[in-house]
Amino acid sequence: MPDEATLGRALADAFLVPLRVGIAVAPLDAAALTPAERTRLADLPDGPRRAAWLRGRAALKRARQACGEDPDTSGLRFPHPRYSLTHSGDWAIALGTSTRGLRGVGVDFETRRLAGAGSGRWLSAAGYFLTAAERAWVAGLAAEARGGELVRLWTVKEALFKADADNDGRGLAEYALDAPEAASGRGRRAGGGTACYRSWVLPEGALSVAIGSEEHADDR
């Protein structure tokens, strides 16, 4: 996984928007939480969910500090026009930007370990997150390439969904890609806006980021 600064530069080059990254592999010490964050933590049961939440707070705080903002995360609600968060395995990755006027920011990561566990489930779920045209493209791939591409496309669709401020009640298959084979491109939601995305296949897993901007809000 690239470090935060390296990934931030790659994202800025890809989107021409300054993006800050927070990466965490260990849960945040609860003593570092604000009183409002402790209130939210108190509602979570002990176990993996609590650890994941604390790991996410660590990543979000790093991203907010890098954006020059108060690291308190208690007021954040997603989808958010300037912040996004993803969890997978022992990783939490947060994105943030101080740029205003965006429709949304989305990030999704799927670890290679989870992606490879029961690869048949990705095939069986394809109808949930791919359009008919995208499924036809995947079906034309060599069998050994399908699993990896399905995981990458899953992260692209999740990132597009998170970058859509109007995603309530939406399904991932509503976001259609201009070119599913492309590592970067544009996703469109029928009757809604568009967002640009960039995806990477890393040693640790598949990572995708999407940015929606107001200037694209009326594209069809």
N, C-alpha and C positions, 0 to 999 in steps of 0.2 A: 504494500500500500504506500503510495507517495505520502510524504509528510504534509502537514497542513499548508505550509507556505508553497510547496511545489504544486499541490493540487489546486490551491487558490489561483496561482498564476496560470495554470492550464485552463481553468474555468474562465478566467478573465479574458484569455486569448480566444476561447471558443465563443463567448457570448458578448464580449465587449462591454461587460458590466463588472464592476469590482465586486467580487464575492469573497467572503471570508469563511474559513473552514474550521470546525472544531471536531477533533477525533478523540474518542475515549475507548479504552479497552478495560477499564476498571471502574466500578461504581464510585460515585462521589461520596466522601465521608459526610454523613448526615450532619455533622457539626458545622459544615460549610454552607448549609442551607439557610435561607432567610426564614423569618417566622412564617411568612405566607407559604413558602415552599414546604415547611415542616407540616403545616396544616394539610396540604395535599398528600404528603407522604403518609400521614397518619391514617388516611382512608384506604391505603393499599395493604394487602395481606403480606406477611412474611413469605419469602421464597423468590423464585426467579423473576416474577413480575416486579417486585420491589427493586431487585438488583438491576433489572433492565431500566426502570424509571430513573434510578440514581445514575446509571451510566449515561442515559440520555441527558440528564441535567448537567453532567460534567461536560458533555460535548456542546450543549447549548450555551452554557456559560462561557466556554472558550470562544465560541463564535460571536457572542454578544460583546465580549470584551474586545475582540479583534475589530469589531465594528465601532468601537468607542462608545458603547452603550452600557447602561447599568446591567450587570450580569444577572440580576434577579429575573427568573423565568416564570414567576407565578402568574403574570398577566398574559402570557402567550397562549393563544388558541389557534388551532390549525383547522383549515388552511389559513396561512398567513401570507400577506403580500411580500414579506421580506425575509422570512425564516422558514426552514423546513428541517425535519429530523427523520432519520431512519435507524432502525435497530435490526441486527441480524447476528445470531450467535453471540459472540463476546464483543461485538463491535457496535458502537454508536457513532453516527456521523451527522453533524449539523452544518447547515449552510446559513449564511446571513449576508445581507447587503444593506448599506445605508442609502442606496439609490431608491428614490421615491417614484411613483407612477407605474410600478409593475403590477400586473394582475396577479402574479404569484410566483413563488419559487418552490421547486420540488426536487427532492433527492430520494433515491432508493438504492439499497445495496442488498445483495443476496450472497451470503458466503458460499464459497465453493463446496464446503462440507455439506451444507444444507441443500444446495442446488443438486448435488450428486446423490442425495439420499432418496431413493425411489424415483428415478428419473421418469418413470412411466406416469407419475402423477402430473407432470407438466404437460404431457401429451393429452391426458384425459381432461385437463383443465383448459386446454387451448381455446375452446369455444367460449369460455368465460371472459378471456381478456384479448382475443384476437378477432379481427374482422374476417369475413369469408375470404377476401383477397389475401390477407396476411396468412391465413391457414393454408391456402393454396400454395403460397410461396414456401412455407415451411415444409409442406408435403413434397415439394420438388427437390429438397436438399438430400444429400447423402445421409443415410440413417445415422451414422456416427456424428454428424454435425447438428442434428435436430435438437438434441437435448440442450446443448450450450446456447443455441440461438433462441430457444424458447425461454430459457432463464434470462438472457439479455433482454428480450422483448418484454418479459414480465416487468423487469425493473424500469424499462422505458415507459410502459403504460402507467406504472405506479407513480413515476416522477411527473408525468403529464397530469395525472389525476390530482396529485398534491399541488401542482402549480395552478390549478383551476379554482378560482375563488367561488365559483358556482357549482361545486362538485357534489353537493348534497343530493343523494338519490341517484347519482350517475353510476353507470357501469364502465369497467375498464375498456370493454369492446366498443364503446361509443367514441373512443379516441382513435382515429384512423391515421396511420402513418403514410406519408407520401411515398416513402421507399423503405420498406421494412429491413432490407439488406444493409442500409446505410448506418454507419456508426453515429452520424449526426444528420439532423434533418428537422422536419416539422411535423407536428401532430395536430389534427383538426378534430373538433367536436361538432357534429351536425347541429346547426342552430346556435353555435357559440363561437368563441374565439379560437385562436391558434396559439401554439407555443413551440418554441425551438427546443431541441434536446441534443444532448451529447452522451454517448454511452462508451464505456470502457470494459474490456474483459481483462481483469487483473489476476495475478497469482492467487489473491485471496478470494476472488469472486467477481460478480458483475456489478457495476456501478453505473447509474444513470442520473443525469441532472436535467431539469427542464426549467425554462423561464418563459412566462407569459407576459406580454407587454400590452399597454393600452392601445398602442398604435395598431395592433393586430386584432383588436376586439371585434371588429365588424367583418373580418375575413370569413369566407365560407369555403 
